[in-house]
Amino acid sequence: MAYNTQNFKIELKKVEEWLSKELSQVQTGRATPIVLDGISIESYGSRTALKNVASITVEDPKTLRIAPWDKNQIRAIEQAIQESNIGLSVLSDSDGVRAIFPMLTTETRAKLVKVLKEKLEDARISVRKMRGDEIDTTADLPEDEKKRAKDDIQKVVDEANINLEAIFDKKEHEVMQ
């Protein structure tokens, strides 16, 4: 009987999704609304995600337009973006806020790649920990089944690491362009 790795694959897929989400929030010099996903503002007495109080559109390759549904929140949005330290310049007018992405220098690109590598390493550490936990679940199996299970687990881990590397490579290519 072969060891069932389906649940393990599902858990590894979550790590891949986490890495994709983390890397998507690293700004590459091109305007993308995803960069603002982690920003929230004080709205009617509670913290609310920016995307829930305004429409966010790409105005041009370097500019996002944030148009709040309540114009009284323009100042709060401007302040939240500045305090988030994501490196965007902010301009406000009577209709909303413009978030301007700066041009990336070679030095800035190298720093971004370093951040990307740190996030990749965090994902790899998670995969290694999960592999260890999964191998621990095979302790009660007979020796030959345990060996096959470890081999199956390692194949799944190798595949996950290849996928993580592909996600990283794609984002690195975006940053370096």
Beta strands, then each sheet from edge to edge (+ up, - down):
strand 1: 40-43
strand 2: 46-49
strand 3: 54-60
strand 4: 63-68
strand 5: 89-92
strand 6: 97-100
sheet 1: 1+ 2-
sheet 2: 3+ 4- 6+ 5-
end
